[in-house]
Amino acid sequence: MNLTRVWAVTYKEWREILRDRLFFAMAFLLPVGIFMVLGYGISFDVEKIPFAVLDRDRSAMSRDFLHRFMDSRYFYYQGHVTSERELDPLLANSDIRFAIIIPPRFQEQLLAGQATSVQSLIDGVFPYRAEVAKGYVSAIIANFNAQSLASHLAGTQGKSREQALAQVAPLRLESRYLYNQALRSQWSISSGLMMLVLMVTPPFLTALGVVREKENGSIYNIYTSTISRSEFILGKFLPYLLISSLNILILWWVVMNIFGTPFKGHPFFYYAASVIYVICTAGVGLLLVRTQVAAVMLTMVVSFVPAMLYSGLLVPIESMAAATQFESHLFPTLYYLRITWGSFLKGLGWKELWFDVVALMLYAVILWIAGYMNFHKRPST
């Protein structure tokens, strides 16, 4: 390999990139644009669920019970209604996602030591949100039951409220969330989107860079020159490696400073792993060098869709079917997502993530060999 010829191709490609202002701007603005749109658009936090109330008892205990929902950050009070018929259009039009109905004699039955029932209506269009909302409702009701029973025992048996509460709930559960104590999905999504964006843009830029040579006819200068396939491919790739390496730093800054995601790992390790991932994904672009339209469409299909569905970003790998789990391990996105979440949220390094880095290296070798074999210095006849 002649490094002088490689540098000549690299210099020529960089001049072409700088000359095409639209392409140059797109090389940096497209990754950030995709990142910002998806970063603000994807959220798994279930909070401020709008709800309405039908209180047929209107007693002190019913108001106390309802304020447990109103004062919670998970629910957003939208007002009272006077009949069940008013709830149907509110739920149908998605003005509210949850309604609670308190029956008559609610306080009377509780004070008499009798069981009573409260009805909740939950919008089930989004099953995940509905299940989470149901969990919130069940937790509030369980807490109300324990507090009410403790107050009853304290009043009838002459015990303190703390003693009565210990008798009612002798086993106390204390949960501690590791790595993401606030349970903010934005931390996981924003850092995970680096995997998605870096899976889409490097092959997109690499494919367009090679295809542009073919469509404007300058590729024939390469055909008639003494430059080898490997020298041409490496020379074309180096400018896009530089651009993608800068994009890693830009996206990294956005994740930490705009989305507020903490970084707990080793910066040099993560950056090196990200560069390996970019080399890996850019190899996909060498397989898509037909036309610019085909390069754009195939990049979206080959890179974006698997990155969204098989990486574990939206659905945990463990929740997938056995066949789907096997398929997910065939894509490099799974391994880089482990590196990203491990570096950002868990503070892991080479010792824990070496297998994923080696897997990315192996994918890079395979993809670049396939890209090399796919590219022909002479036009096919």
SULDA-V415306 format. One record per pair of residues at least 4 apart in sequence whose C-alpha atoms are under 6 Angstrom apart, sorted by the first residue. I is the first residue (numbers start at 1). J is the second residue. D is the distance in Angstrom with one decimal. If there is no record, write none. Layout:
i & j & d
I & J & D
I & J & D
This chain:
i & j & d
6 & 231 & 5.1
6 & 235 & 4.7
7 & 11 & 6.0
9 & 235 & 4.9
10 & 235 & 4.4
10 & 236 & 5.7
14 & 239 & 6.0
17 & 24 & 5.6
25 & 29 & 5.8
26 & 30 & 5.1
29 & 33 & 5.8
31 & 197 & 5.9
35 & 39 & 5.6
37 & 41 & 5.9
38 & 42 & 5.7
39 & 190 & 5.5
44 & 185 & 5.7
45 & 185 & 5.9
47 & 74 & 4.2
48 & 73 & 6.0
48 & 74 & 4.7
48 & 75 & 4.3
48 & 76 & 4.7
49 & 75 & 4.4
49 & 76 & 5.3
50 & 75 & 5.9
50 & 76 & 4.5
50 & 77 & 5.9
50 & 96 & 4.8
50 & 97 & 5.6
51 & 77 & 5.4
51 & 78 & 5.6
51 & 96 & 5.0
51 & 97 & 5.9
51 & 98 & 4.6
51 & 99 & 5.2
52 & 78 & 5.3
52 & 79 & 5.2
52 & 80 & 5.7
52 & 99 & 5.0
53 & 80 & 4.7
53 & 99 & 5.8
53 & 100 & 5.1
54 & 80 & 5.8
54 & 81 & 5.3
54 & 101 & 4.7
55 & 102 & 4.9
56 & 102 & 5.8
56 & 103 & 5.3
56 & 104 & 5.0
57 & 104 & 4.5
57 & 105 & 5.8
57 & 106 & 6.0
61 & 107 & 5.7
67 & 71 & 5.7
70 & 77 & 5.6
89 & 93 & 5.9
90 & 95 & 5.0
90 & 96 & 5.8
91 & 96 & 5.4
97 & 122 & 6.0
97 & 123 & 5.0
98 & 121 & 5.5
98 & 122 & 4.5
99 & 120 & 5.6
99 & 121 & 5.0
100 & 119 & 5.8
100 & 120 & 4.4
101 & 118 & 6.0
101 & 119 & 5.0
102 & 118 & 5.2
105 & 109 & 6.0
109 & 114 & 5.0
110 & 114 & 5.4
124 & 130 & 5.3
144 & 148 & 6.0
150 & 164 & 4.8
150 & 165 & 4.9
153 & 157 & 5.6
153 & 164 & 5.9
154 & 158 & 5.4
154 & 159 & 4.6
154 & 160 & 5.6
154 & 161 & 5.5
154 & 164 & 5.7
161 & 165 & 6.0
165 & 169 & 6.0
166 & 170 & 5.0
177 & 181 & 4.9
179 & 345 & 5.4
179 & 346 & 5.7
186 & 190 & 5.6
187 & 261 & 5.0
188 & 192 & 5.8
189 & 193 & 6.0
190 & 255 & 5.9
194 & 198 & 5.9
195 & 337 & 5.9
196 & 307 & 5.8
199 & 281 & 5.7
199 & 303 & 6.0
200 & 303 & 5.7
200 & 304 & 5.9
202 & 282 & 4.9
203 & 207 & 5.8
203 & 281 & 5.8
203 & 282 & 4.3
203 & 284 & 5.5
203 & 285 & 3.8
206 & 285 & 5.3
207 & 285 & 4.5
207 & 286 & 5.9
207 & 288 & 6.0
207 & 289 & 5.4
208 & 212 & 5.7
208 & 292 & 5.9
211 & 289 & 5.4
211 & 291 & 5.8
213 & 218 & 5.2
213 & 219 & 4.9
214 & 219 & 5.1
223 & 377 & 5.7
223 & 378 & 5.6
229 & 377 & 6.0
230 & 234 & 6.0
231 & 235 & 5.9
240 & 244 & 6.0
241 & 245 & 5.9
247 & 251 & 6.0
248 & 252 & 5.9
253 & 257 & 5.8
254 & 258 & 5.1
255 & 259 & 5.2
255 & 261 & 5.8
256 & 260 & 4.8
256 & 261 & 4.7
256 & 262 & 6.0
263 & 344 & 4.2
264 & 344 & 5.3
264 & 347 & 4.3
265 & 343 & 4.3
265 & 344 & 5.9
265 & 347 & 3.8
265 & 348 & 5.5
278 & 282 & 5.9
280 & 364 & 4.0
283 & 367 & 5.1
283 & 368 & 5.0
286 & 371 & 4.8
287 & 371 & 5.3
288 & 295 & 5.4
291 & 295 & 6.0
294 & 298 & 5.8
295 & 299 & 5.9
298 & 302 & 5.7
299 & 303 & 5.5
300 & 304 & 4.9
301 & 305 & 5.6
306 & 310 & 5.3
307 & 311 & 5.4
307 & 333 & 5.8
310 & 328 & 4.6
311 & 333 & 5.3
311 & 334 & 4.3
312 & 316 & 4.7
312 & 317 & 5.2
320 & 324 & 5.9
320 & 325 & 5.9
335 & 356 & 4.9
338 & 342 & 5.7
339 & 343 & 5.9
340 & 344 & 6.0
341 & 345 & 5.5
342 & 346 & 4.8
342 & 348 & 5.1
343 & 347 & 4.9
343 & 348 & 5.1
349 & 353 & 6.0
350 & 354 & 5.0
363 & 367 & 6.0
367 & 371 & 6.0
368 & 372 & 5.9
